[in-house]
């Protein structure tokens, strides 16, 4: 017996998440404040992720979202080390998949050289490698990596994220199981990620235009990250038939 393929209604999910964010705002004030503090601390952290203290920040933010989802689904106790450690399995798979595919992308341009293709390809290859070494000034680099990670997101981010949400509730955190449940939804997930990225692009440009030095983004992401996670909670509910 073949499993019924459910196609994710992207626009409906976004609307439901917006409604849920507004409906439960009175119960989420502490999470809004916590999200704001984490975003503000990162904005003030010298060198961002290059700073060793960012690891402490990342662990704290990870635990914060673990508590958020357990609160969202009313799974008591909201703070549970057992469930947090259990959720580390799908989240580590998410990191592994991303790293593996990133390495694949890095190595692919070398294959034609190993196969003997030189001449014009060698000129392109040298330009490509030069562009990657100057990320802040290279439009090519931005386009390549943005497109790559966008195409990668339905596989390396969206599905494992749903498995992570499941594990946090004490259910199966199998990435294979969620891939099976969400088969046929690659372009739906891709569309979802694109729509979620658009406000981030505008917020980034607004921060630059207003010369806010990242503080506009702090205010934006302190709320938007909560909305984004509610979106994925709604996606999880759709595929797992949670009412």
Buried (B, 14 or more C-beta within 10 A) or exposed (E): EEEEEBEBEBEEBBEBBBEBBEEBEEEBEEBBEBBBBBBBBBBEBEEEEEEEEBEEBEEEBEEBBBBBBBBBBEBEEBEBEEBBEBBBBBBEBBEEBBEEBBEEBEEEBEEBEEEEEEEEBEEEBEEBEEBBEEEEEBEBBEEBBEEEBEBBBBBBBBBBBBBBBBBBBBBEBBBEBBBEBBEEBBEBBBBBBEBBEEEBEEBBEEBEEEEBEBBBBBBBBBBBBBBBBBBBBBBBBBBBEEE
